Amino acid sequence: MTALRVIYRQGEAEYRQYWIAKIFRAEVTSGPQIAGAEQAKRVVAATRGAIALIPVAAVDGTVKVVRVNGRSPGQPGYELR
């Protein structure tokens, strides 16, 4: 997955171990959830500190786009696809 490689600099196995360790140490109650874009936007709006990866087509005035390495979606060199 591109997000794991670019943002987290981890492979799937490393990412999974990271969240297992956080749950084991009681730092979080659960790992990341998989949801559709509209559901993800609702959950993020209701959860302090939450973040979601959604398709650019789902971006609207209710979300804030976070830059990756100083670039926004659509700019040359933007690494997430």
C-alpha positions in Angstrom: 0.0 0.0 0.0 1.4 3.4 -1.0 0.3 5.2 2.2 2.2 2.7 4.4 5.4 3.0 2.3 5.3 6.8 1.8 3.7 8.1 5.1 4.7 5.5 7.6 7.8 4.2 5.9 6.7 0.6 6.9 5.6 -2.5 5.2 2.3 -4.2 6.0 3.8 -6.6 8.5 5.6 -3.8 10.4 2.5 -1.7 10.5 0.4 -4.5 11.8 3.0 -5.2 14.6 3.1 -1.5 15.5 -0.7 -1.5 16.2 -0.6 -4.9 18.0 2.0 -3.5 20.3 0.0 -0.3 21.0 -3.1 -2.4 21.8 -1.1 -4.8 24.0 0.3 -1.8 26.0 -3.2 -0.4 26.3 -2.2 2.8 24.5 -5.2 2.4 22.2 -8.4 0.4 22.3 -8.3 -0.7 18.7 -6.3 -0.4 15.5 -7.2 1.6 12.4 -10.6 0.9 10.9 -11.5 0.4 7.2 -14.4 2.5 6.0 -15.9 4.1 2.9 -15.0 7.8 2.3 -18.3 9.2 3.6 -18.2 7.1 6.8 -14.6 7.9 7.3 -15.4 11.7 7.1 -18.2 11.3 9.7 -15.9 9.3 12.1 -13.1 11.8 11.8 -15.4 14.7 12.4 -16.6 13.0 15.6 -13.2 11.8 16.9 -10.6 14.2 18.3 -7.2 13.6 16.7 -8.5 11.2 14.0 -7.3 11.2 10.4 -8.4 9.3 7.3 -7.1 8.6 3.9 -9.9 9.2 1.3 -9.9 9.5 -2.5 -9.4 13.0 -3.8 -12.8 12.8 -5.4 -14.4 12.6 -1.9 -12.7 15.8 -0.7 -15.1 18.6 0.0 -15.5 21.6 2.3 -15.9 19.3 5.4 -12.3 18.0 5.3 -8.8 19.4 5.6 -6.2 18.1 3.2 -2.9 17.3 4.7 0.2 17.8 2.5 2.6 14.9 2.0 6.2 16.2 1.8 4.9 19.7 1.2 2.7 18.7 -1.8 -1.1 18.5 -2.1 -3.0 16.0 -4.3 -2.7 17.0 -8.0 0.7 18.8 -7.6 3.7 17.3 -9.5 5.6 14.9 -7.3 2.7 14.1 -5.0 3.5 10.6 -3.9 0.1 9.1 -3.0 -2.0 7.6 -5.8 
